[in-house]
Every structure is written in structure tokens, then in C-alpha cells.
Amino acid sequence: MSAPVDAVAGGAAPAEGAATADVARGAGKARRATWRDYFELTKPRVVALIVLTAVVGTLLATPGLPPLNALLFGNLGIALAAGSAAAFNHVLDRRIDAHMARTRGRPLPTGTLNHRQAIAFATVLGLASMLVLVLLVNTLTAVLTFASLIGYAVLYTVWLKRATPQNIVIGGAAGAAPPVLGWAAVTNTVDPHALLLFLIIFAWTPPHFWALAIARRSDYAKAEIPMLPVTHGVEFTRLHVLLYTVILALVTLMPYLTGMSGPIYLLAALVLNTRFLVHAVRLKVTRRDDLPMRVFRFSISYLMWLFLALLVDHYLPTGH
């Protein structure tokens, strides 16, 4: 369960970054932790997008309105699991975060919270998620949600992120799961249409995250994380952002081609894909410093509007 930005750090070496983090950590201890610090551990903006895609999966799973327990408790359980995974990510990445400009202000690098507090918080969220899903929704959704949590918090964060420049491609499966989880909360099955939603997010993740990785290349290099721009260069990454955007544009046609969605969704998908492709082409052929972050920010809006279009198409009678 992932995704999800500040200015790039200066030229400080890792040792200097560690020293800076130590100073910040000492200063952080002077301030008592508040609920906002714990809330920040959940990566609320990322979780909000995750929950949106899960809610859309829940609503698309039935022609009318889904059962209230699936809509409310299903998505509450998914949100709690996403927050738990994010908090575990903070714990496991705390040393890396201290070296990166966009993350060194987080509660753990600054010392506002310590790793034991964060682990306890993440564990409580994870257990609460499983209890809600098992007791109030269904076991399949709980099992799939747990697998997604482990996939992001452990498989991606502990291993893939540090092992291969394809980390975000492989690890993207965890972040693509929420619509499947929302759908399973209603039907207690893994539906082929839900897998189309999974495929859309899976194809969206590389161009979304690699655009950010280009903008934050020096941060990732300093932290020794083998992101694609660090291992293969910025030009190679620009090309792959464009190629994956083309793949994404083709994948997003599948809900219409399979009869899952109608012309309202198709029109929205065509408009959004055209804009995304224009951004990706500009990123490939120009060297403006602001373009990677513009692509990254647009990609977030792109996914939000695409899933909302699925929802509008589903409920308007002219959609099919």
C-alpha cells in the first residue's frame, strides 16, 4: 500500500546528513509528541488516495449501493491497514529518511517519536484493521489486506527498495491492491473487473514514482537507494516514464472494451491520457527542472479523476 515532497537536499555527504539528523533528533526531544505526529506516520495524503480507490472498488462491485458494513467497515479496515503499513515504513526507513531532504523532518528522524512508539502505533493499527475486517466484513478481505500490508511494509521496504531499480514496478502490486480489497469486501471474491482496476494502478505506479525519483535523484543517491535514475541515469528514466505512460493509456481502455464501463468513463480516460502523454513527452524531450515534479503532481490528480470517472459512469444511467 503505497505512493505518495520537498526541495532536494544540498551537497551534504551522508556523514554530514547523519550529524544534521542527530542535531534535529536532540532538538525534537524537547517537544512532546502530539496526535499530529502519530497522524503523520500514517502518510495521510497517500492513504487518502488509497482509500478513494478502495471505495470506488466497493461501489463498483454492485449495481446499486453496497451493504453498509462493506462500505464503512471494509474501507475503515483498509484505511487502518494502509496507515499501519505507512507507519512501519517510517520505522524501517528512519535511517534513510535522516539523509533525505524531503523526509528528514519526519517524526522519527527528528526524534519527536522514537521507533518503539512508532512500532506500537503501527501494530495497534494493523491489529485493529484485521479485527474490523474479520469480524465485520469477511475473512477474504482480511487475508488480502494483510498480504498487501506485508507486501509494502516488508517485501518492498525491507528488500525490494534496496535490491533492484525495478523496486517500484514489483512493489507496486501492494499499492494496486485497494480496489480489489474494496470489491472483495462486497462480493467475498476476487472479481476479474476488480483485477482491471488493480492493473490500472499497477501500470500507473512507475511513471508516477519515477517522475518523483528524477526530481529527487540526488536524495536517493545520497541514501544509496537504487532508484532507476540513480542506477541507469535520468535520460533512461525519462524514456521509461513515457513508455509506461503509453502502457497505462492502453490499460485504462480495458474497462470500456470489456463492457465494465461506458462512454462517460471512456471520454474521461481519453482526456486524462492525452494530458498525461503530453506531460510525459515534454519530460522526455525537454530539460526543464520543474517538469518531473509537474508530472508527479499531475499523476496524482490523474488517478483521482480516473477513478471518479469510473464512479460517475457506474451510477449515471447514460453511462452504458
Residue pairs with C-beta under 8 A, 6 or more apart in sequence:
1 47
1 50
1 81
1 82
1 85
1 86
1 148
1 149
1 152
1 174
1 175
1 177
1 178
2 46
2 50
2 85
2 152
2 156
2 171
2 172
2 174
2 175
2 205
3 46
3 49
3 50
3 175
3 205
3 208
3 209
4 43
4 45
4 46
4 47
4 49
4 86
5 102
5 212
5 215
5 216
5 293
5 296
6 101
6 102
6 105
7 101
7 102
8 101
8 102
8 215
8 216
8 217
8 218
8 219
9 17
9 99
9 100
9 101
9 104
9 218
9 219
9 222
10 101
12 20
12 222
13 222
14 99
14 222
14 223
14 224
17 98
17 99
17 104
17 222
18 98
18 99
20 98
20 104
21 98
21 99
21 104
21 109
24 104
24 105
24 109
24 110
24 111
25 109
25 110
25 111
26 111
27 110
27 111
28 107
28 110
28 111
28 112
29 111
29 112
31 112
33 107
33 112
33 113
33 117
37 107
37 112
37 113
38 107
38 113
38 121
40 106
40 107
41 83
41 86
41 87
41 90
41 107
41 113
41 118
41 121
41 122
42 82
42 83
42 86
42 87
42 125
43 83
43 86
43 89
46 82
46 86
47 79
47 82
47 83
47 86
49 300
49 303
49 304
50 78
50 79
50 82
50 175
50 178
51 75
51 78
51 79
51 82
51 178
52 304
52 307
52 308
53 178
53 179
53 182
53 197
53 201
53 303
53 307
54 74
54 75
54 78
54 79
54 178
54 179
54 181
54 182
55 71
55 75
55 182
56 179
56 182
56 197
56 307
56 308
56 310
56 311
57 178
57 179
57 180
57 181
57 182
57 183
57 194
57 197
58 66
58 70
58 71
58 74
58 75
58 182
58 183
58 185
58 186
59 65
59 66
59 71
59 182
59 311
59 314
59 315
60 179
60 183
60 193
60 194
60 197
60 260
60 310
60 311
60 314
61 70
61 182
61 183
61 185
61 186
61 187
61 191
61 194
62 186
62 187
65 71
66 185
66 186
67 186
69 136
69 137
70 137
70 185
70 186
71 185
73 132
73 133
73 136
73 137
73 185
74 133
74 137
74 141
74 181
74 182
74 185
74 186
75 182
75 185
76 132
77 129
77 130
77 132
77 133
77 136
77 137
77 141
77 142
77 145
77 185
78 129
78 133
78 141
78 145
78 178
78 181
78 182
78 185
80 125
80 126
80 128
80 129
80 132
81 125
81 126
81 129
81 130
81 133
81 145
81 146
81 148
81 149
82 149
82 178
83 125
84 122
84 123
84 125
84 126
84 129
84 149
84 153
85 122
85 126
85 148
85 149
85 152
85 153
85 174
87 118
87 121
87 122
87 125
88 119
88 122
88 126
88 153
88 154
88 157
89 152
89 153
89 157
90 97
90 106
90 107
90 108
90 118
90 122
91 108
91 115
91 118
91 119
91 122
92 153
92 157
92 158
93 103
93 157
93 161
94 106
94 108
94 109
94 115
96 103
96 223
96 225
97 103
97 104
97 106
97 108
97 109
98 104
98 109
99 219
99 222
99 223
100 216
100 219
100 220
100 222
100 223
101 216
101 219
102 216
102 219
103 109
104 110
107 113
107 118
108 114
108 115
108 118
122 153
126 149
129 145
129 149
130 142
130 145
130 146
133 139
133 141
133 142
133 145
133 185
134 142
137 185
138 184
138 185
138 188
140 184
140 188
140 189
140 190
141 181
141 184
141 185
141 188
144 177
144 180
144 181
144 184
144 190
145 177
145 181
147 177
148 174
148 177
148 178
148 181
149 174
151 171
151 173
151 174
151 177
152 171
152 174
152 175
155 171
155 174
156 167
156 170
156 171
156 174
160 166
160 167
160 170
160 171
161 167
161 171
161 225
162 225
162 226
163 226
164 170
164 226
165 226
165 227
165 228
165 230
165 231
165 232
166 228
167 226
167 227
168 205
168 206
168 209
168 210
168 213
168 227
168 228
169 205
169 206
172 201
172 202
172 205
172 206
172 209
173 198
173 202
175 201
175 205
176 198
176 199
176 200
176 201
176 202
176 205
177 198
178 201
179 194
179 197
179 198
179 201
179 307
180 190
180 194
180 195
180 197
180 198
182 194
183 189
183 190
183 191
183 193
183 194
183 197
184 190
184 191
184 194
193 255
193 258
193 260
196 254
196 255
196 258
196 260
197 255
197 307
197 310
199 251
199 254
200 248
200 251
200 252
200 254
200 255
200 306
201 303
203 244
203 247
203 248
203 251
203 252
204 248
204 299
204 302
204 303
206 240
206 241
206 244
207 240
207 241
207 242
207 244
207 245
207 248
207 276
207 280
207 295
207 299
208 296
208 299
208 300
208 303
210 227
210 228
210 229
210 237
210 240
210 241
210 244
211 241
211 283
211 292
211 293
211 295
211 296
211 299
212 292
212 293
212 296
213 220
213 227
213 228
213 229
213 230
213 237
214 229
214 234
214 237
214 238
214 241
214 283
214 292
215 292
215 293
215 296
217 227
217 229
217 230
217 234
220 227
220 229
220 230
221 230
228 236
228 237
228 240
229 236
229 237
238 283
238 284
239 284
241 280
241 283
241 284
241 295
242 277
242 280
242 281
242 283
242 284
245 276
245 277
245 279
245 280
246 277
248 273
248 276
249 273
249 276
249 277
252 269
252 272
252 273
252 306
253 266
253 269
254 260
255 261
255 265
255 269
255 310
256 262
256 263
256 265
256 266
256 269
259 320
261 310
261 313
261 314
261 319
261 320
262 313
262 318
262 319
262 320
263 313
263 318
263 319
264 309
264 312
264 313
264 316
264 318
264 319
265 309
265 310
265 312
265 313
265 319
268 305
268 306
268 309
268 312
268 313
269 306
269 309
272 302
272 305
272 306
272 309
275 298
275 302
276 298
276 299
276 302
279 291
279 294
279 295
279 298
280 295
282 288
282 291
283 291
283 292
283 295
312 319
313 319
313 320
